Every structure is written in C-alpha cells, then in structure tokens.
Amino acid sequence: MILKKQKSKIRGDMMKRGFTLVELLMVVILLGMISLIAVPVVDKIIKENREKLYQTNVKMIEEGARSWASENVFLLPDEDGEFIELTICDLEKSGHLDVNIKNPKNDELFYKDSKVKIIKTKFGYEYQYNEDSGTKEAVCN
C-alpha cells in the first residue's frame, strides 16, 4: 500500500514538472514553419496595399489638376497634342490639392516640383502625373 502511494506521488511530481525538451523543440519548429509561410504573405499584402495607396494619391493629384483646369479654362491649350505643366506646389497654393501628401512607396512627401501634365486631345484633356519629375530639395515659395 505504501509502495502504491509512493508511485502515484512520483507520477504526480512528474506531471507537474512541465514539458519535455522534445516537446518544446517541436513547438519551436512548428512556429518557425508557420513564420516561413506567413511572413512572405504578409509582406506581399503590405506591398500591394502601398501600391494601391500610391495609385490613389496619384489620382488625387490628377483630380487636383482637373479642378485647377476647370477654374483656369482660358490657360488650357487649344490644339491637339499641346500641353501645359503644373507642379504639386502650384496645385497646393491654389487650394486644389491638400498640402503635404505622402508617397507611400518611400514614406516621403511627394516632391513639390513634381509635374502634372494637362494634354489637349481630340476628346478633351488628359491629366498625367510624372513621378520621375521633381527633386527632394524643392520647396514651395
């Protein structure tokens, strides 16, 4: 009888000690495998959403140019293929664009001297933002 109590006491002590090294290693390995799968997927989603936000901001810049054009019709080109260029600074100063729009691709502001081209076409006007124009150092005066 005493022997049985000692065996059950030993088993109870073993159950209270916790996980074995093998069990802990298995958990670490499983977590590593999950992270190998999850991290690239999350990274891809973040990049896709940054691109969508960038496109939305470009559309907002082009809409600002469209709004500017509706108030300055007399400055727009008359012949097909002719164009005028505005800067982001011009649009901000005239109140057609929010100040300090951030570029989600690089977490910096869109360059103030970046150009928006308004081109006369057969069917009206086309608005194009040129992301390669502008410099980081430019400021609005």
N, C-alpha and C positions, 0 to 999 in steps of 0.2 A: 504494500500500500504506500509506504514511504517512497519507494522507488518510482511508482507511478506519478506521485506528486512532483518529484524532482524532474522527471522527464517533461511533464507538462509545463513546469516552471522554466525549464531551458528553452522549450519551444516558444513560450510566451516572450522570453527575453530576445530570441532571435527575430521574432516578428516585429518587435519594437525598434530594432536597430536601423531599419531603413532599406534603401535599395542597394543592390549589389553593384559592383563595378561594371559588370557586363550590361546590366540594365541601364545604367547611366550612359555608357558608351552608345548603346542602341538609340537612346533618346537624342544624344548629340548628333549622331549620324543622320537620323531622321530629320532633325531640324536643319542640318546642313543641306540635305537633299531638297527640302521644301524651299529653302532660301535660293538654291541654284535655279529653281524653276520660277519663283516669284519675283526676284529682283529684276531680271531682264524684262519681264512682262510689265511690271510697274514702271520701269524706266521708259519703255516704249510708249506707254499711255501718257506719261508726263510729256515726252517729246511731241506726241501728236497733239496734245492739248495746247502746248506752247505755239505750235504752228497754227492751230485754229484761232488762237487769240491774236497772233500776229496778223493773220488774214483779216480778222475783224477790225483791228486797228487800222490797217491799210484802207479798208472800205470806209472807215470813219474819216480818214484823211481825204479820200476821194469825194466823200459826201460834203466835206467842208469846202472843197474846191467847187463842187456843183452849186452849193449855196452861195459862195462868193460870185460865181458866174451869173447866177440869177439876179444878183444886185448890181452887177457891172457888165451888163449886156453890151454896152457901147464899146467896151475894151476887147471884146472877143474877136477872133479872126473871122474874116468873111469868106475866104476862098478855101476849097478843099485842100487838105494837107498842111495848111498853115497852123501854127500853134503859138501859144504863149505859155510861159512857165511862171509858177508861183512857188514860193518857199513855204515851209511849215510856219516860219516866222510871220510871213505875210498873212497867212490864214489865222494865226493866233491873234495878231494885232487887230485884225478886222472883226474879231469875235466869231469867226466861223469854225473855230477848232478849239477844243479845250487845251489849256496850257499844260505842258509837261506830260505828254503821252509817252508811256514807257514801251520800249521794244522788248517783248518777252523772250526773244531769241538770245539777247545778251544782257538783259536786265539793266539797260541804259536807256536814257531818253532818246527818242528819235532826234536825229540831228536837225538843228534849227534851219540850216540852209539846204536841207533835202528838197528836191524839186518835185512838183506836181505839174504834169503837162496837161494842158487843155488843147485838144486837137480837133479842128473842124473836119467833119466827114460829110459824106453825101446825106447821111440820115440824122445829122445833128452834131453833137460834140462827144468826144471820148475823153475820159479822165484817166490818167496813168500816173501812179506814184513810182518814182525811180529810187529804189532802195540803195543803189550804188552811188547816188549823188550825196553831197554833203560831207561835212567834216565834224569831228567830235568837238573841236575847239570853238565852233561858231556860236555866237550869241545873238539874241535879238537886240536891236538898238531902238 
